[in-house]
Amino acid sequence: VQLVESGGGLVQPGGSLRLSCAASGITLSRYYMRWYRQAPGKERELVATIAEVSGSINYADSVKGRFTISVDETKNTLYLQMNSLKPEDTAVYYCYGAGTWGQGTQVTVSS
């Protein structure tokens, strides 16, 4: 099983980014998938979860209304659409599922 994130970068406050997590070795839609983030000096924080089979989606209060988690079954890829980004969203973002972590992708929100 392998999860590979991409899509991070530097963006100004109020901007948007879309993170991707491409999976191999598993069918993403069959698993409970999650996005986490970890800012410097802070613990890893659960950002969003999705269970395609049940249709269950949940978000941390800090990102609710701004972030959207989704799965593209045809591409076997997990996404995190991030809008209205704030400096406090700066962190390394990780996808997780089937007992496997991705390598992380850096998101920096700064003017």
Number of C-alpha atoms within 10 A of each C-alpha: 12 15 24 18 22 18 15 18 14 14 18 14 17 14 14 16 18 16 23 22 26 20 20 13 9 14 14 24 20 14 15 17 22 23 25 19 22 19 17 9 6 9 9 15 15 17 23 23 22 21 18 17 10 10 7 10 16 15 19 14 9 11 17 12 12 13 20 18 21 19 20 12 13 7 11 15 20 26 21 22 15 20 17 15 22 18 15 12 20 20 22 18 26 27 30 20 20 16 7 11 18 19 16 22 21 20 22 21 20 16 9
